Amino acid sequence: MEDLVLWSRAQFALTAIYHWLFVPLTLGLGIIIGVMETIYYRTKNEQWKTITKFWMRLFGVNFAIGVATGLILEFQFGTNWSNYSWFVGDIFGAPLAIEGILAFFMEATFIAIMFFGWNKVSKGFHLASTWLTVFGASISALWILIANAWMQFPTGMSFNPDTVRNEMTDFWAVALSPIAINKFFHTVTSCWVVGSAACIGVSAWFLLKKQHIEFAKKSIKIAAIVGLAGIALTIYTGDGSAYQVAQKQPMKLAAMEGLYKGQTQAPLVAFGILKPHEKAMQDIENPSYFNIGIPYALSFLSYRDINAYVPGITDLLNGGYPTQDGSKELSAKEKMESGKKAIQALADYKKAKKAGNEYETQKQLRILNDNYSNFGYGFIKDESELIPNVAITFYAFRFMVIFGSFFILMFIVITYLIGKKKPFENYKWFLWLCILCIPLAYMVSQSGWIVAEMGRQPWVIQDLMPTSAAISALSSSSVATTFIIFCVLFTVLLIAELSIMFKQIKKGF
């Protein structure tokens, strides 16, 4: 069972990581293309049309492979995670269906006009098609992120004990959940940063080669403005996302901060080196070898109160601390007992209903409803399973924040230098830095997803279904085999995409 869970998680992680190599560039470059074509439409300057068409070719190659990996990702919910799909398919499937019907068809319709309609439709209609393609891609991301956010904070549903499925009762509670809204804006605006970094990096390469100088400078100027707006909005929405994590997923927050013992007036760790988890659990007062903290910041960012109490990992396991509403938090063991009561009540409910015992049926239904919020804890065998990988979550979060903040300075400097009298191409060392920022932007983006997904383990649905209960009844060897096949396939696709894009870049116009 452990091997099966491990391989199933590895296969899904592999697909998600590869898929996320293509999505940020699609969403980020799409905005830049839309701005460039808008400038062309307003100025009638043919140079802007040439610039737009060049970036559009790179957008198209990336878009096509992103769709392919995205479809495989969705199919895995049926192949590798069938228990999950059965348990919440009525809810989880709704936003994915809307994404396919609304957003994907919008993209598929207008992307054809965007690529092949330059001399066949009016300039205004072509511009509208470009923006509708970009808008469709963003809306596609919205519905996927709504589905993901529901896994992190299940809401707008009720459990049907007769079908053993969760059913949607409030569509808008699912679609407009605070986690979903923050996640959408945080993710999409971070993609603007990746797209801008790629556009600036490629343009810097042209400047180093002394090719297409004016084209490169114009591209850099637009990308720097989009990137600066993107990183500013990413930081703002990141604060909102962190606040929601503190409210809905406190164990993830504790792992992000390497916080083992709760504190009032808790500092935010700017940087530190953690002790191994086993040693940290033995010395919860000093879980790190050293750290640099920002006083009061964690309490304020988590609860908008510098005196707020932020629970640590051991507090979340032991319980007993006061929550924001004044009640006492249950311990992990109490939640596990509550979850077992819910599971047993479900089994007894079905037996009583089959036997026609109405009184016992209603009794067990009440027990089930009273304990259902802890349903998933009934599948947890040891409370240590409730702790995510602290080291990975902690360092991935630091990497995302530190190097994400670096891009603020980077875009400001680029905007300043591009406007100076001294030619931008003379700053050769800085042009190389711009090129290096392309992989750095991708690493920052991937780090964000590592924090979001690793930090919520062991849950596939927060508090309701652990990962070990969500998998399909497959042999671990078959999942390992498909993992290897997907790894080879995705690597070939990535090499093919990079090869095509590099040829397009070398070709120029």
C-alpha positions as CSV (number, residue, x, y, z in Angstrom):
1,M,0.0,0.0,0.0
2,E,2.8,2.4,0.9
3,D,4.5,1.7,-2.5
4,L,1.3,2.3,-4.3
5,V,0.6,5.6,-2.6
6,L,4.2,6.7,-3.2
7,W,4.1,5.8,-6.9
8,S,0.7,7.3,-7.4
9,R,1.8,10.6,-5.8
10,A,5.0,10.6,-7.8
11,Q,3.2,10.1,-11.1
12,F,0.8,12.9,-10.4
13,A,3.5,15.2,-9.2
14,L,5.6,14.4,-12.3
15,T,2.7,15.3,-14.6
16,A,1.8,18.4,-12.6
17,I,5.4,19.7,-12.6
18,Y,5.8,19.2,-16.3
19,H,2.4,20.7,-17.0
20,W,3.3,23.8,-15.0
21,L,6.4,24.3,-17.2
22,F,4.0,25.3,-20.0
23,V,1.0,27.0,-18.3
24,P,2.9,30.0,-16.8
25,L,4.4,31.0,-20.2
26,T,1.0,30.6,-21.9
27,L,-0.7,32.9,-19.4
28,G,2.2,35.4,-19.0
29,L,3.1,35.6,-22.7
30,G,-0.5,35.9,-23.6
31,I,-0.9,39.2,-21.7
32,I,2.2,40.6,-23.3
33,I,1.0,39.6,-26.8
34,G,-2.3,41.3,-26.1
35,V,-0.6,44.5,-25.0
36,M,1.7,44.5,-28.1
37,E,-1.2,44.0,-30.5
38,T,-3.2,46.7,-28.8
39,I,-0.3,49.1,-29.4
40,Y,-0.2,48.0,-33.0
41,Y,-4.0,48.6,-33.4
42,R,-3.7,52.1,-31.9
43,T,-0.5,53.2,-33.7
44,K,-0.8,51.3,-37.0
45,N,2.9,50.8,-36.8
46,E,3.8,47.6,-38.7
47,Q,6.8,47.0,-36.5
48,W,4.5,46.2,-33.6
49,K,2.6,43.7,-35.8
50,T,5.9,42.0,-36.6
51,I,6.9,41.9,-32.9
52,T,3.4,40.5,-31.9
53,K,3.6,37.8,-34.5
54,F,7.0,36.6,-33.4
55,W,6.0,36.2,-29.7
56,M,2.7,34.7,-30.9
57,R,4.6,31.8,-32.6
58,L,6.4,31.0,-29.3
59,F,3.0,31.2,-27.5
60,G,1.4,28.8,-29.9
61,V,4.1,26.1,-29.6
62,N,3.9,26.3,-25.8
63,F,0.1,26.4,-25.7
64,A,-0.2,23.1,-27.7
65,I,2.1,21.1,-25.5
66,G,0.5,22.6,-22.4
67,V,-2.9,21.3,-23.5
68,A,-1.5,17.8,-24.0
69,T,0.0,17.5,-20.5
70,G,-3.1,19.1,-19.0
71,L,-5.4,16.4,-20.4
72,I,-3.2,13.6,-19.0
73,L,-3.3,15.3,-15.6
74,E,-7.1,15.3,-15.6
75,F,-7.3,11.7,-16.8
76,Q,-5.3,10.6,-13.8
77,F,-8.2,11.4,-11.5
78,G,-10.0,8.5,-13.1
79,T,-7.0,6.1,-13.5
80,N,-5.0,6.6,-10.3
81,W,-7.4,8.4,-8.0
82,S,-10.7,6.6,-8.6
83,N,-11.7,6.5,-4.9
84,Y,-11.2,10.3,-4.8
85,S,-13.3,10.7,-7.9
86,W,-16.1,8.6,-6.5
87,F,-16.1,10.4,-3.2
88,V,-16.2,13.9,-4.5
89,G,-16.8,13.6,-8.3
90,D,-20.1,15.4,-8.1
91,I,-18.3,18.5,-6.8
92,F,-14.8,18.3,-8.3
93,G,-16.1,17.4,-11.7
94,A,-18.3,20.5,-12.0
95,P,-15.5,23.2,-12.3
96,L,-13.5,20.9,-14.6
97,A,-16.6,20.4,-16.9
98,I,-17.1,24.2,-17.0
99,E,-13.5,24.7,-17.8
100,G,-13.7,22.2,-20.7
101,I,-17.0,23.5,-22.1
102,L,-16.6,27.3,-21.6
103,A,-13.0,28.2,-21.4
104,F,-11.4,25.5,-23.6
105,F,-13.9,26.0,-26.4
106,M,-13.3,29.8,-26.2
107,E,-9.6,29.3,-26.5
108,A,-10.0,26.8,-29.3
109,T,-12.3,29.1,-31.3
110,F,-10.4,32.3,-31.1
111,I,-6.9,31.0,-31.2
112,A,-7.5,29.9,-34.8
113,I,-8.4,33.5,-35.7
114,M,-5.5,34.8,-33.7
115,F,-3.0,32.8,-35.7
116,F,-4.6,32.6,-39.1
117,G,-6.8,35.6,-39.3
118,W,-4.3,38.4,-39.8
119,N,-5.3,39.1,-43.4
120,K,-8.8,37.6,-43.2
121,V,-10.6,39.7,-40.6
122,S,-10.5,43.3,-39.5
123,K,-7.8,44.6,-37.2
124,G,-10.3,45.2,-34.5
125,F,-11.8,41.7,-34.7
126,H,-8.3,40.1,-34.7
127,L,-7.4,42.1,-31.6
128,A,-10.6,41.0,-29.9
129,S,-9.8,37.4,-30.8
130,T,-6.3,37.7,-29.3
131,W,-7.7,39.1,-26.0
132,L,-10.5,36.5,-25.9
133,T,-7.9,33.7,-26.3
134,V,-5.9,35.2,-23.4
135,F,-9.1,35.7,-21.4
136,G,-10.1,32.1,-22.2
137,A,-6.8,30.7,-21.0
138,S,-7.1,32.7,-17.7
139,I,-10.7,31.5,-17.2
140,S,-9.5,28.0,-17.9
141,A,-7.0,28.4,-15.1
142,L,-9.8,29.9,-12.8
143,W,-12.0,26.7,-12.9
144,I,-9.0,24.4,-12.4
145,L,-7.9,26.5,-9.4
146,I,-11.4,26.5,-8.0
147,A,-11.3,22.7,-8.1
148,N,-7.9,22.7,-6.4
149,A,-9.0,25.3,-3.8
150,W,-12.0,23.1,-2.9
151,M,-9.6,20.3,-2.1
152,Q,-7.8,22.6,0.3
153,F,-11.0,24.0,1.8
154,P,-14.1,21.8,1.1
155,T,-17.3,23.9,1.3
156,G,-20.7,24.2,-0.3
157,M,-21.5,20.5,0.0
158,S,-23.1,17.8,2.1
159,F,-22.4,14.1,2.5
160,N,-24.9,11.6,1.2
161,P,-24.6,8.4,3.3
162,D,-26.7,6.4,0.9
163,T,-24.3,6.9,-2.0
164,V,-21.2,7.5,0.1
165,R,-20.6,10.6,-2.0
166,N,-20.3,14.3,-1.3
167,E,-22.8,16.4,-3.2
168,M,-22.8,20.1,-4.1
169,T,-25.3,22.2,-2.3
170,D,-24.0,25.7,-3.0
171,F,-22.3,26.2,-6.3
172,W,-21.3,29.8,-5.5
173,A,-19.7,28.8,-2.1
174,V,-17.5,26.5,-4.1
175,A,-16.7,29.0,-6.9
176,L,-16.3,32.0,-4.7
177,S,-14.4,30.4,-1.8
178,P,-11.8,32.9,-0.4
179,I,-9.1,30.4,-1.0
180,A,-10.2,29.9,-4.6
181,I,-10.3,33.7,-5.4
182,N,-6.9,34.3,-3.8
183,K,-5.4,31.3,-5.4
184,F,-6.6,32.4,-8.9
185,F,-5.2,35.9,-8.7
186,H,-2.0,34.8,-7.0
187,T,-1.4,32.1,-9.6
188,V,-2.3,34.1,-12.7
189,T,-0.3,37.2,-11.8
190,S,2.7,35.1,-10.9
191,C,2.5,33.7,-14.5
192,W,2.8,37.3,-15.8
193,V,6.2,37.3,-14.0
194,V,7.3,34.1,-15.7
195,G,6.1,35.3,-19.1
196,S,7.8,38.7,-18.7
197,A,11.1,37.0,-17.6
198,A,11.0,34.8,-20.6
199,C,10.3,37.7,-23.0
200,I,13.1,39.8,-21.4
201,G,15.5,36.9,-21.4
202,V,15.0,36.1,-25.1
203,S,15.2,39.8,-26.0
204,A,18.5,40.1,-24.0
205,W,19.9,37.3,-26.1
206,F,19.1,39.2,-29.2
207,L,20.9,42.3,-27.8
208,L,23.9,40.2,-26.9
209,K,24.0,38.9,-30.5
210,K,23.4,42.5,-31.8
211,Q,20.3,41.3,-33.7
212,H,16.9,42.9,-33.9
213,I,17.9,45.7,-31.5
214,E,14.8,47.9,-31.7
215,F,12.5,44.8,-31.6
216,A,14.3,43.6,-28.4
217,K,14.1,47.0,-26.7
218,K,10.5,47.4,-27.4
219,S,9.8,43.9,-26.1
220,I,11.8,44.4,-23.0
221,K,9.9,47.7,-22.2
222,I,6.5,46.0,-22.4
223,A,7.6,42.9,-20.6
224,A,9.2,44.9,-17.7
225,I,6.0,46.8,-17.1
226,V,3.8,43.7,-17.2
227,G,6.3,41.9,-15.0
228,L,6.4,44.7,-12.4
229,A,2.6,44.8,-12.3
230,G,2.6,41.0,-12.0
231,I,5.1,40.8,-9.1
232,A,3.3,43.6,-7.2
233,L,0.0,41.8,-7.5
234,T,1.5,38.5,-6.7
235,I,2.9,39.8,-3.4
236,Y,-0.4,41.4,-2.5
237,T,-2.4,38.3,-3.3
238,G,0.2,36.1,-1.6
239,D,-0.5,37.9,1.6
240,G,-4.2,37.0,1.2
241,S,-3.3,33.4,0.4
242,A,-1.1,33.2,3.5
243,Y,-3.9,34.6,5.6
244,Q,-6.3,32.0,4.3
245,V,-3.8,29.2,5.0
246,A,-3.5,30.4,8.6
247,Q,-7.3,30.2,9.0
248,K,-8.0,26.9,7.1
249,Q,-4.7,24.9,7.1
250,P,-2.7,25.8,10.2
251,M,-0.5,22.7,9.9
252,K,0.7,23.9,6.5
253,L,1.5,27.3,8.0
254,A,3.4,25.7,10.8
255,A,5.5,23.7,8.3
256,M,6.0,26.8,6.1
257,E,7.5,28.5,9.1
258,G,9.2,25.6,10.8
259,L,7.2,26.4,13.8
260,Y,7.1,23.6,16.3
261,K,5.9,25.4,19.4
262,G,3.1,28.0,19.2
263,Q,3.8,31.6,20.1
264,T,2.1,34.9,20.6
265,Q,3.7,37.9,18.8
266,A,5.3,35.2,16.5
267,P,8.1,36.4,14.2
268,L,8.2,35.6,10.6
269,V,11.3,33.7,9.6
270,A,13.1,35.5,6.8
271,F,15.7,32.8,6.5
272,G,17.0,30.0,8.6
273,I,18.4,26.5,8.7
274,L,16.2,23.8,10.3
275,K,17.3,20.9,12.4
276,P,16.2,17.5,11.1
277,H,12.6,16.9,11.9
278,E,13.3,14.2,14.6
279,K,15.7,16.6,16.4
280,A,13.3,19.5,16.1
281,M,10.5,17.4,17.7
282,Q,12.9,16.8,20.6
283,D,13.8,20.4,21.0
284,I,10.7,22.3,20.0
285,E,12.0,25.5,21.7
286,N,14.9,25.7,19.2
287,P,13.9,23.8,16.0
288,S,16.5,25.5,13.8
289,Y,20.3,25.9,13.9
290,F,19.8,29.6,13.3
291,N,17.2,31.9,11.8
292,I,16.6,35.6,11.1
293,G,13.1,36.6,12.1
294,I,10.9,39.7,11.5
295,P,9.3,40.5,14.9
296,Y,5.5,40.1,15.3
297,A,5.1,39.6,11.5
298,L,3.8,36.1,11.5
299,S,1.1,36.9,14.1
300,F,0.0,39.9,12.1
301,L,0.1,38.3,8.7
302,S,-1.8,35.2,10.0
303,Y,-4.5,36.9,12.1
304,R,-4.1,40.7,11.5
305,D,-3.1,41.0,15.1
306,I,0.5,41.3,16.4
307,N,-0.5,39.7,19.7
308,A,-2.3,36.7,18.1
309,Y,-1.3,33.2,19.0
310,V,0.0,31.1,16.1
311,P,-0.1,27.3,16.9
312,G,3.0,25.2,16.1
313,I,3.2,21.6,15.0
314,T,3.1,20.1,18.5
315,D,0.2,22.4,19.5
316,L,-1.8,21.1,16.5
317,L,-1.1,17.5,17.5
318,N,-1.7,18.0,21.2
319,G,-4.7,20.4,20.9
320,G,-6.0,22.4,23.9
321,Y,-5.0,25.8,22.7
322,P,-7.7,28.6,22.3
323,T,-8.9,29.2,18.7
324,Q,-10.0,32.5,17.3
325,D,-13.6,31.9,18.2
326,G,-12.7,31.2,21.9
327,S,-13.2,27.4,21.8
328,K,-10.5,24.8,22.6
329,E,-8.9,23.0,19.7
330,L,-9.2,19.2,19.7
331,S,-6.0,17.1,19.7
332,A,-5.1,14.9,16.8
333,K,-6.0,11.8,18.8
334,E,-9.4,13.2,19.6
335,K,-10.0,14.0,15.9
336,M,-8.9,10.5,15.0
337,E,-11.4,9.0,17.4
338,S,-14.1,11.3,16.0
339,G,-13.2,10.2,12.5
340,K,-13.5,6.5,13.5
341,K,-16.9,7.2,15.0
342,A,-18.0,8.8,11.8
343,I,-16.7,5.8,9.7
344,Q,-18.4,3.3,12.0
345,A,-21.6,5.3,12.1
346,L,-21.7,5.2,8.3
347,A,-21.4,1.4,8.3
348,D,-24.0,1.0,11.1
349,Y,-26.3,3.4,9.3
350,K,-26.3,1.3,6.1
351,K,-26.9,-1.9,8.1
352,A,-29.8,-0.3,10.1
353,K,-31.4,1.1,6.9
354,K,-31.1,-2.3,5.2
355,A,-32.7,-3.9,8.2
356,G,-35.5,-1.4,8.1
357,N,-34.7,-0.1,11.7
358,E,-35.7,3.6,11.4
359,Y,-34.8,4.6,14.9
360,E,-31.2,3.1,14.7
361,T,-30.9,4.6,11.2
362,Q,-31.6,8.1,12.5
363,K,-29.4,7.6,15.5
364,Q,-26.4,6.6,13.4
365,L,-27.0,9.4,11.0
366,R,-26.8,11.9,13.8
367,I,-23.5,10.4,15.0
368,L,-22.2,10.6,11.5
369,N,-23.2,14.2,11.0
370,D,-21.8,15.2,14.4
371,N,-18.4,13.7,13.5
372,Y,-18.2,14.1,9.7
373,S,-15.9,17.2,9.9
374,N,-13.2,14.8,11.1
375,F,-14.1,11.9,8.8
376,G,-10.7,11.7,7.2
377,Y,-8.9,11.5,10.5
378,G,-10.5,8.0,10.9
379,F,-8.1,6.7,8.2
380,I,-5.0,8.0,10.0
381,K,-3.1,5.3,11.8
382,D,-0.6,7.5,13.6
383,E,-0.7,11.2,14.4
384,S,2.8,11.7,13.0
385,E,1.2,11.1,9.5
386,L,-0.5,14.5,10.0
387,I,2.8,16.3,9.7
388,P,3.9,17.3,6.2
389,N,7.5,17.3,5.0
390,V,8.6,20.3,7.0
391,A,12.0,20.8,5.4
392,I,10.7,20.8,1.8
393,T,7.8,23.1,2.7
394,F,10.0,25.5,4.7
395,Y,12.8,25.9,2.2
396,A,10.4,26.0,-0.9
397,F,8.5,28.8,0.8
398,R,11.7,30.7,1.5
399,F,13.0,30.2,-2.1
400,M,9.6,31.5,-3.5
401,V,9.5,34.6,-1.3
402,I,13.2,35.6,-1.5
403,F,13.7,35.1,-5.2
404,G,10.1,36.3,-6.0
405,S,11.0,39.5,-4.2
406,F,14.2,39.7,-6.2
407,F,12.1,40.2,-9.4
408,I,10.7,43.5,-8.0
409,L,14.2,44.9,-8.0
410,M,14.9,43.3,-11.4
411,F,11.9,44.8,-13.2
412,I,12.5,48.2,-11.6
413,V,16.2,48.2,-12.8
414,I,15.2,47.0,-16.3
415,T,12.6,49.8,-16.6
416,Y,15.2,52.3,-15.4
417,L,18.0,51.1,-17.7
418,I,15.8,50.8,-20.8
419,G,14.9,54.5,-20.5
420,K,18.5,55.8,-20.1
421,K,20.5,57.4,-22.9
422,K,23.2,54.8,-22.6
423,P,22.2,51.9,-24.9
424,F,20.7,49.0,-22.9
425,E,22.8,46.5,-25.0
426,N,26.0,47.9,-23.4
427,Y,25.1,46.4,-20.0
428,K,26.4,42.9,-21.1
429,W,26.6,41.5,-17.5
430,F,23.0,42.6,-16.9
431,L,21.8,41.0,-20.2
432,W,23.3,37.7,-19.0
433,L,21.5,38.1,-15.7
434,C,18.2,38.6,-17.6
435,I,18.8,35.3,-19.4
436,L,19.5,33.5,-16.1
437,C,16.2,35.0,-14.8
438,I,14.2,32.7,-17.1
439,P,15.0,29.4,-15.3
440,L,14.9,31.3,-12.0
441,A,11.3,32.5,-12.6
442,Y,10.2,28.9,-13.4
443,M,11.9,27.7,-10.2
444,V,10.1,30.3,-8.1
445,S,6.8,29.4,-9.7
446,Q,7.3,25.7,-9.1
447,S,8.3,26.4,-5.5
448,G,4.9,28.0,-4.9
449,W,3.1,24.8,-6.0
450,I,5.4,22.6,-3.9
451,V,4.5,24.7,-0.8
452,A,0.8,24.5,-1.7
453,E,0.7,20.7,-2.4
454,M,3.4,19.3,-0.1
455,G,2.2,21.5,2.8
456,R,-1.3,20.0,2.8
457,Q,-0.2,16.4,3.0
458,P,-1.4,13.9,4.1
459,W,-4.7,15.3,2.8
460,V,-6.1,15.0,-0.7
461,I,-9.2,16.7,0.7
462,Q,-8.5,18.7,3.8
463,D,-9.7,16.7,6.9
464,L,-12.0,14.5,4.8
465,M,-9.8,12.2,2.8
466,P,-6.1,11.4,3.2
467,T,-4.1,10.5,0.2
468,S,-3.8,6.9,1.2
469,A,-7.6,6.5,0.9
470,A,-8.0,8.2,-2.5
471,I,-6.0,5.9,-4.7
472,S,-7.2,3.3,-7.2
473,A,-6.8,-0.4,-6.6
474,L,-3.8,-0.9,-8.8
475,S,-0.6,-2.7,-8.4
476,S,2.4,-0.5,-7.5
477,S,4.4,-2.1,-10.4
478,S,1.9,-0.9,-13.0
479,V,1.9,2.6,-11.6
480,A,5.7,2.6,-11.5
481,T,5.8,1.4,-15.1
482,T,3.4,4.2,-16.3
483,F,5.5,6.7,-14.2
484,I,8.6,5.8,-16.3
485,I,6.6,5.9,-19.5
486,F,5.2,9.4,-18.6
487,C,8.7,10.6,-17.6
488,V,10.1,9.6,-20.9
489,L,7.2,11.0,-22.9
490,F,7.1,14.3,-21.1
491,T,10.9,14.7,-21.4
492,V,10.6,14.1,-25.1
493,L,7.8,16.6,-25.4
494,L,9.8,19.2,-23.4
495,I,12.9,18.6,-25.6
496,A,10.8,18.9,-28.7
497,E,9.2,22.1,-27.5
498,L,12.5,23.7,-26.5
499,S,14.0,22.6,-29.8
500,I,11.2,24.2,-31.8
501,M,11.2,27.4,-29.7
502,F,15.0,27.8,-30.0
503,K,14.8,27.4,-33.7
504,Q,12.1,30.1,-33.9
505,I,14.2,32.4,-31.7
506,K,17.4,31.9,-33.8
507,K,15.3,32.4,-36.9
508,G,14.0,35.7,-35.7
509,F,11.4,37.2,-38.0
